[in-house]
Amino acid sequence: MKKAVRYLLNRIPRRTLQQFVHRITPLAALVYSGSRYRCPVCGRGLRKMLPYGYSIVRSNALCPSCLSLERHRLMWVFLRRETPFFRTAPLTLHIAPERCFIKKFEKQLGELYITGDLESPLAKVKFDVEAIPFGDDTFEVIFCNHILEHVRDDRRAMRELYRVMKPGGWGIFLSPVVRGLDHTREDPSIDTPEKRYEAYGQADHMREYGEDYPERLHEAGFEVDAIDYARTLPPEEVGHYLLGDDTIYLVHKSDMAPAEGGI
C-alpha cells in the first residue's frame, strides 16, 4: 500500500488528485469505519487512516472521509480552542485551500471566505501568491499552509501576505521545517524536478526550510509565535485524533502605528 501511495502521489499531477480523489471517500470512509481513532475535522470514527507521503510514506495519516492530514487536524483543534475564528466572522483569505476545510469554512463565513491559488481547482480566485490581487490591509485572517516552500520567491510572497493583512489581523502559515537545521537550504542550480526531489524530498519544492523560517516571516513584517501545540495536549488525545507534531506558526500584523520618525 505504501509503495502504491508514493508512486501515485509522485506520478499523478496534484491538480488531478484534487479534482477526483474525493469521489472515492464515501466508500473509503465506510471501509475504514471504526472507533479506535476519530478525525476532529469531520467527526468520523475510524479503525485506521490511510497512508500518505511523497518520499517517506506515513501510516495513519490521511482521513479517508474528509482527506485531512495530521497537520490539518492539529490546526483544526488549535483554531477551535485557541483562537476566536469560529466565534466570529472575519474576512478570510485561504491560499491553496485544503478540501477538508472548504465546506466548513464556507458554511461559517459565506462570502467572507475567499480562496485563492494559481493552479488549484479548489480555489475560486486564480492568482500567484507573489502578486496577490487585493488591496492593502484587506483581510482579517489569512491561512497559507505548505505553500511557501513551493514558491520561487518566498520572501516576496511573504511581503504580499503582509500587505493584504489588516492591522490587527492574524494568520496561520504552516510549512515543513526541519528541526535542527539552522538555515534554510535553497540553491538556484537545483532546477529540475529530479534534482528537487533528491534535495528536498518533493519534486515541486523550491527549498527546505530550517529553523530560520520564523525569521523570514518577521523580515516581511509579521510578529510570529512558533507554537509546539501538540506538546500541550494530553498524549491520549493526540493519539486518538492522530494529530501531527507540526509547529503552529501564528502570525500577526501589529495594529500599532510606528512612532513618528520610526521605521
Number of C-alpha atoms within 10 A of each C-alpha: 11 15 13 11 18 18 14 13 15 16 10 10 10 13 12 11 12 15 13 10 10 16 10 11 16 12 12 16 21 14 13 18 19 14 12 12 21 22 25 18 22 16 12 19 21 22 14 22 24 18 21 22 19 17 18 12 16 15 14 17 21 22 30 27 25 20 23 23 25 21 21 23 23 24 22 17 17 14 14 12 11 10 12 11 15 13 9 10 16 18 19 24 23 22 25 24 21 21 16 19 17 16 12 13 18 14 10 16 17 13 10 15 20 21 22 23 20 13 14 20 17 18 20 13 17 17 15 15 24 18 12 17 14 12 10 15 16 16 26 20 23 27 20 21 21 15 18 23 20 15 17 14 13 19 16 15 21 22 20 19 27 26 20 21 27 20 19 14 22 24 25 20 22 21 20 17 18 16 10 8 13 12 13 16 14 16 12 9 8 16 12 13 14 13 15 21 18 13 18 19 17 20 19 18 20 26 23 23 22 17 15 15 19 20 13 17 22 17 12 17 18 23 16 21 14 14 13 13 19 20 11 9 11 9 11 9 13 18 13 16 21 24 25 18 14 20 22 21 21 18 24 24 20 16 10 8 8 9 7 6 5 6 5
